[in-house]
Every structure is written in structure tokens, then in C-alpha cells.
Amino acid sequence: LRELAAFLQRCRLLVSNDSGPVHIAAAVGTPTLVVAPGAHAPNLSRWGPLGLGHKILLSPTPHEVAQSVEESLTVRELP
């Protein structure tokens, strides 16, 4: 777990389904993009990653995921 936390801390963004690594990334300050089926919507507001810089996409298309990744990385690069 320590190695995973150290790895995620070095990432600019984690794209994942709703899983344990999402919460570890959030804990070490790495922004996350959570891709989840729409049926998980009620649970994600309660159990999603804590803190700022996280985004949850419900039942997105691949294009929407790619667009969100690009937007997230662009925002992080601004001074």
C-alpha cells in the first residue's frame, strides 16, 4: 500500500472506476476522474473521493472521458 500511495502521489491524474486506489490517490492529493455506471450515482455522492480536484462521470462515452482527462490536465498546468 505504501508503494501504491507513493506511485499515485507522483501522478498528475488518476482515471479509474470507483475503487480503493481512488481513495488512496485522493488521500495523497492526486486529482481523480472516477468513471462509474449511472446506477452508482446515489452512492458516489456519499462514498466518492473526498477533497478538491475530483470529478465523477456517470455512464460516460469514451469521448467524454478523453475530454475530461484533457480538461483536467490543462487546468493543472496553468500557473
C-alpha positions as CSV (number, residue, x, y, z in Angstrom):
1,L,0.0,0.0,0.0
2,R,2.9,2.4,0.7
3,E,4.3,1.8,-2.8
4,L,0.9,2.4,-4.3
5,A,0.4,5.6,-2.3
6,A,3.9,6.8,-3.4
7,F,3.2,6.0,-7.0
8,L,-0.2,7.7,-7.0
9,Q,1.3,10.8,-5.4
10,R,3.5,11.3,-8.4
11,C,0.6,11.1,-10.9
12,R,-1.0,14.2,-12.3
13,L,-4.4,12.5,-12.5
14,L,-5.9,9.0,-11.8
15,V,-8.6,7.8,-14.1
16,S,-10.3,4.8,-12.5
17,N,-13.5,3.1,-11.7
18,D,-14.7,3.6,-8.1
19,S,-12.1,1.6,-6.2
20,G,-9.7,1.7,-3.3
21,P,-6.9,3.3,-5.3
22,V,-9.2,6.3,-6.0
23,H,-9.4,7.0,-2.3
24,I,-5.7,6.5,-1.8
25,A,-5.0,9.0,-4.6
26,A,-7.4,11.4,-3.0
27,A,-5.6,11.0,0.3
28,V,-2.2,11.8,-1.1
29,G,-3.6,14.8,-3.0
30,T,-3.8,13.4,-6.6
31,P,-6.9,14.5,-8.5
32,T,-9.1,11.7,-9.7
33,L,-11.6,11.1,-12.5
34,V,-14.0,8.4,-11.5
35,V,-15.8,6.5,-14.3
36,A,-18.9,4.8,-12.9
37,P,-22.2,3.4,-14.2
38,G,-25.2,5.6,-13.7
39,A,-26.6,3.1,-11.3
40,H,-23.9,4.0,-8.8
41,A,-24.9,7.7,-8.7
42,P,-26.6,7.7,-5.3
43,N,-23.7,6.0,-3.6
44,L,-20.9,8.2,-5.2
45,S,-22.2,11.4,-3.6
46,R,-21.7,9.6,-0.2
47,W,-18.8,7.4,-0.9
48,G,-16.8,9.2,-3.6
49,P,-13.3,10.6,-3.1
50,L,-13.0,13.4,-0.6
51,G,-11.4,16.8,-1.2
52,L,-11.0,19.1,-4.1
53,G,-9.9,18.3,-7.7
54,H,-12.1,15.1,-8.2
55,K,-14.6,14.5,-10.9
56,I,-17.2,11.7,-11.2
57,L,-18.5,10.8,-14.7
58,L,-21.7,8.6,-14.7
59,S,-22.0,6.3,-17.7
60,P,-19.8,8.4,-19.9
61,T,-18.8,7.7,-23.5
62,P,-15.1,7.2,-24.3
63,H,-15.1,10.7,-25.9
64,E,-16.4,12.2,-22.7
65,V,-13.7,10.5,-20.6
66,A,-11.0,11.7,-23.0
67,Q,-12.4,15.2,-23.0
68,S,-12.5,15.3,-19.1
69,V,-8.9,14.0,-18.9
70,E,-7.8,16.7,-21.3
71,E,-9.6,19.4,-19.3
72,S,-8.3,18.1,-16.0
73,L,-4.7,18.1,-17.2
74,T,-5.0,21.5,-18.9
75,V,-6.3,23.1,-15.7
76,R,-3.5,21.6,-13.6
77,E,-0.9,23.0,-16.0
78,L,-2.0,26.6,-15.6
79,P,0.2,28.8,-13.3
